[in-house]
């Protein structure tokens, strides 16, 4: 698998030479992007490498015990998982700028990230009401995103003070919460041991650990995971023979729709999340199609009602925001590529899939291949179908090792869908992921 991922990387780097990703400006020098991932060759090795090595060693050595319910209580596991979700990214981040620089990547380039949009908010409600009108004047990221990220950073600034450090702490805290939510969602789709293994395997994904401290995509991961957690109960009720109460049949899908709406306010990548949820409901309910249709209708009703309530209460029209983001993104990417998006489609589609697999890492990808059982799991089938749409649908333009952080838990779900891994296999897979993570962090520079 390691050779396979390396082959994907080398094919794009030396044969396809995809020109979508721009170079990294570093003073008077421009560092070329090592496509299909958005990173530059910039080795940096110091004694701080031992911080991550020690954290990773403790994580790998204790994983098998943590994953066994008979040896570790659920409360203790959740505590250890949350601690690892904070400690591992922080130790990795310390390899280069040091822990006190947490959040600094949000302000590397002026007016690049939504952090600058949050700084520019003087009165919040007028900002939200006129957000679509303001989008062309926002940061590079803000022009393509709904207002959720800027709103969150604005709220963090009001409570804890403006600055990149409070923002960075908030991003890392959201990531830690997301990992716990992933575990809780997995626990609703499979047994306890496999759910624990899936959550631990996820924490060995190189890009997930790399961007946990530095990217607002780690924030979206928490909202996408919350929607999955709620949807898992809806899908589970369809897979069970017992008929749920009327309140559960109605309330679960409505809450799922509302959760998807909240996620959409942070990123339009919530639409693929919604597609995966819809497919899982349809697949799980194929033998109870009336209940499946009812569930799908209620999810849609919860989403629509929330969007209309948001518009009525604030004047913010999510549908107009989506239209403006699509227009702006297409124009920006056409300018960057120097040609139409359709001309670059084969290169971009390849880069989407290859970048995601490389960023997910040899450990997690190997586990997903070994555990794939789409015929046995509605979620596995739904996730694989959705990943296909995301890769070939022409809606993403690479950087998927960062933008698709929300989909890496799907690989963990696929990995544990059929059966648990042995203790030795689990340790090996985690070790492989941690070694790749450390190697990429020492050798490569990533912006976000």
HUWOKA-V92128 format. One record per pair of residues at least 12 apart in sequence whose C-alpha atoms are under 8 Angstrom apart, sorted by the first residue. I is the first residue (numbers start at 0). J is the second residue. D is the distance in whole Angstrom. If there is no record, write none. Layout:
I/J/D
I/J/D
This chain:
0/361/6
0/364/8
0/365/6
1/361/6
4/353/8
4/356/7
4/357/6
4/361/7
5/357/8
7/353/6
8/34/7
8/35/6
8/353/7
8/354/8
8/357/8
11/34/6
11/35/6
11/350/7
12/33/6
12/34/5
12/35/7
15/346/7
16/34/7
17/34/7
17/35/7
17/346/6
17/347/8
17/350/8
18/336/6
19/332/8
19/335/7
19/336/5
19/347/8
19/396/7
19/397/8
20/32/6
20/34/7
20/37/7
20/397/8
20/398/8
21/335/7
23/39/7
34/350/8
34/354/8
35/350/5
35/351/8
35/353/6
35/354/5
35/397/7
35/398/8
36/350/8
36/354/5
36/357/8
36/358/8
36/397/8
36/398/6
36/399/8
36/400/7
37/398/6
37/400/8
37/445/7
38/443/6
38/444/5
38/445/5
38/446/7
39/443/5
39/444/5
39/445/7
40/442/6
40/443/5
40/444/6
41/442/6
41/443/5
41/444/6
42/441/6
42/442/4
42/443/6
42/444/8
43/95/7
43/441/5
43/442/6
44/94/8
44/441/6
44/442/8
45/94/7
47/93/7
47/94/5
48/91/8
48/94/6
48/437/8
50/90/6
50/91/8
50/93/8
50/94/8
51/87/7
51/90/5
51/91/5
51/94/8
51/437/8
52/437/8
54/86/7
54/87/6
54/90/7
55/87/7
55/430/8
55/433/6
58/83/7
59/426/6
59/429/6
59/430/6
60/426/7
62/199/7
62/425/8
62/426/7
63/422/5
63/423/8
63/425/7
63/426/7
65/195/8
66/192/6
66/193/8
66/195/5
66/196/6
67/192/6
67/195/8
68/191/7
68/192/6
77/179/7
80/178/8
80/179/7
80/199/8
81/175/6
81/176/7
81/178/7
81/179/6
82/175/8
84/174/7
84/175/5
84/178/7
84/202/7
85/171/7
85/172/7
85/174/8
85/175/6
87/208/7
88/208/5
88/209/6
88/210/8
88/211/6
88/212/7
89/212/7
91/208/7
91/209/7
91/437/7
91/440/7
92/209/7
92/212/7
94/440/8
94/441/7
99/164/8
100/164/7
101/163/7
101/164/6
101/167/5
101/168/7
101/212/7
101/213/7
102/163/5
102/164/5
102/165/8
102/166/6
102/167/4
102/168/7
102/212/7
102/213/6
103/163/6
103/164/7
103/167/7
103/213/8
104/213/6
104/214/8
104/446/7
104/447/6
105/163/7
105/213/7
105/214/7
105/447/7
106/163/7
110/137/8
110/138/5
110/139/7
111/138/5
111/139/5
111/140/6
112/138/6
112/139/6
112/140/5
112/141/7
113/137/8
113/138/6
113/139/8
113/140/6
113/141/5
113/148/7
113/149/6
114/149/6
114/152/7
115/138/7
116/137/6
116/138/6
116/141/7
116/149/6
117/149/5
117/150/7
117/152/6
117/153/5
118/153/7
118/161/8
120/153/7
123/150/8
124/313/7
127/146/7
127/313/7
127/314/8
127/315/6
128/313/6
128/314/5
128/315/5
129/314/8
129/315/7
130/146/7
130/315/7
130/320/8
131/315/8
131/316/8
131/319/7
131/320/5
131/323/7
134/323/8
135/327/8
142/324/6
142/327/7
142/328/8
143/323/8
143/324/4
143/325/7
143/327/6
143/328/6
144/265/7
144/266/6
144/267/7
144/324/6
145/263/7
145/264/5
145/265/6
145/266/6
145/267/7
145/317/8
145/320/6
145/321/8
146/264/6
146/265/6
147/264/5
147/265/4
147/266/8
148/215/7
148/218/8
148/265/6
152/166/6
155/169/8
167/212/6
167/213/7
168/212/8
170/211/7
170/212/6
170/213/7
170/214/7
170/215/7
170/217/7
170/218/6
171/211/6
171/212/5
171/217/8
173/217/7
173/218/5
173/221/6
174/211/6
174/217/5
174/218/6
174/220/7
174/221/6
176/221/6
177/220/6
177/221/4
177/222/8
177/224/6
177/225/8
178/198/7
178/221/8
179/198/8
180/221/7
180/224/6
180/225/6
180/228/7
181/198/7
181/224/6
181/225/8
181/227/8
181/228/7
181/408/7
182/194/6
182/195/6
182/197/7
182/198/5
183/228/7
184/224/8
184/227/6
184/228/4
184/229/8
184/231/6
185/197/7
185/198/8
185/228/8
185/412/7
187/228/8
187/231/6
187/232/6
187/235/7
188/231/6
188/235/7
189/415/8
189/416/7
192/419/7
193/415/5
193/416/8
193/418/7
193/419/5
193/420/8
194/412/8
194/415/7
196/415/7
196/419/7
196/420/8
196/425/7
197/408/8
197/411/5
197/412/6
197/414/7
197/415/6
198/408/8
198/411/7
199/429/8
200/362/7
200/363/6
200/411/6
200/425/8
200/428/7
200/429/6
201/363/7
201/407/7
201/408/6
201/411/6
203/360/8
203/362/7
203/363/7
203/429/6
203/430/8
203/432/5
203/433/6
203/436/8
204/358/7
204/359/5
204/360/5
204/362/7
204/363/6
204/407/8
204/432/6
204/433/8
204/436/7
205/358/6
205/359/6
205/360/6
205/432/6
205/433/7
205/435/7
205/436/4
205/437/8
205/439/8
206/358/5
206/359/6
206/360/8
206/400/6
206/401/7
206/404/8
206/436/8
207/358/8
207/359/7
207/401/8
207/404/6
207/407/8
208/436/8
209/436/8
209/440/8
210/401/7
210/447/7
213/447/5
214/447/5
216/401/7
216/402/6
216/404/7
216/405/8
217/404/7
217/405/8
219/262/7
219/265/6
219/266/7
219/405/7
220/404/6
220/405/5
222/258/7
222/259/8
222/261/7
222/262/5
223/259/7
223/262/6
223/269/7
223/272/7
223/405/6
224/405/7
225/258/7
226/255/6
226/258/5
226/259/6
226/262/8
227/255/8
227/272/8
227/276/7
229/251/7
229/252/8
229/254/7
229/255/5
229/258/8
230/251/7
230/252/7
230/255/6
230/276/7
232/251/7
233/248/8
233/251/6
233/252/6
233/280/7
233/294/8
234/279/7
234/280/5
234/283/6
234/284/8
235/283/8
237/280/8
237/283/6
237/284/5
237/287/7
237/290/8
237/291/7
238/283/6
238/284/7
248/294/7
249/294/8
249/297/7
252/294/6
252/295/7
252/297/5
252/298/5
252/301/7
253/297/5
253/298/5
253/299/8
253/300/7
253/301/4
253/302/8
254/298/8
254/301/7
255/298/6
255/301/7
256/297/7
256/298/4
256/299/6
256/300/7
256/301/4
256/302/4
256/303/8
257/298/8
257/301/5
257/302/5
257/305/6
258/302/8
259/272/8
259/273/7
259/302/7
260/302/5
260/305/7
260/306/7
264/317/8
267/321/7
271/385/7
271/389/7
274/385/7
275/378/8
275/381/5
275/382/6
275/384/8
275/385/6
276/381/7
277/295/6
278/381/5
279/377/5
279/378/5
279/380/7
279/381/5
280/294/7
280/295/7
280/377/8
281/295/8
282/377/6
282/381/8
283/377/5
332/396/8
344/393/7
347/393/8
347/395/8
347/396/6
347/397/6
348/390/6
348/391/5
348/393/7
348/396/8
348/397/8
349/390/8
350/397/6
351/390/5
351/395/7
351/396/7
351/397/5
351/398/7
351/399/6
352/390/6
352/399/8
354/397/7
354/398/7
354/399/6
354/400/5
355/399/5
355/400/4
355/401/8
355/403/7
356/400/7
357/400/7
358/400/5
358/401/8
359/400/7
359/407/6
360/432/6
360/435/7
360/436/8
361/428/8
361/431/7
361/432/6
361/435/8
362/427/8
362/428/4
362/429/6
362/430/8
362/431/5
362/432/5
363/410/7
363/411/7
363/414/8
363/428/7
363/429/8
363/432/7
364/410/7
365/428/8
366/411/8
366/414/5
366/415/8
366/428/7
367/410/5
367/411/6
367/412/8
367/413/5
367/414/4
367/415/8
368/414/7
369/414/7
370/413/6
370/414/4
370/415/6
370/416/6
370/417/6
370/418/7
371/413/5
371/414/6
371/415/8
371/416/7
371/417/7
372/413/7
372/416/6
372/417/6
373/413/8
375/416/8
375/417/7
376/416/6
376/417/8
378/412/8
378/413/8
379/409/8
379/412/7
379/413/5
379/416/7
382/409/6
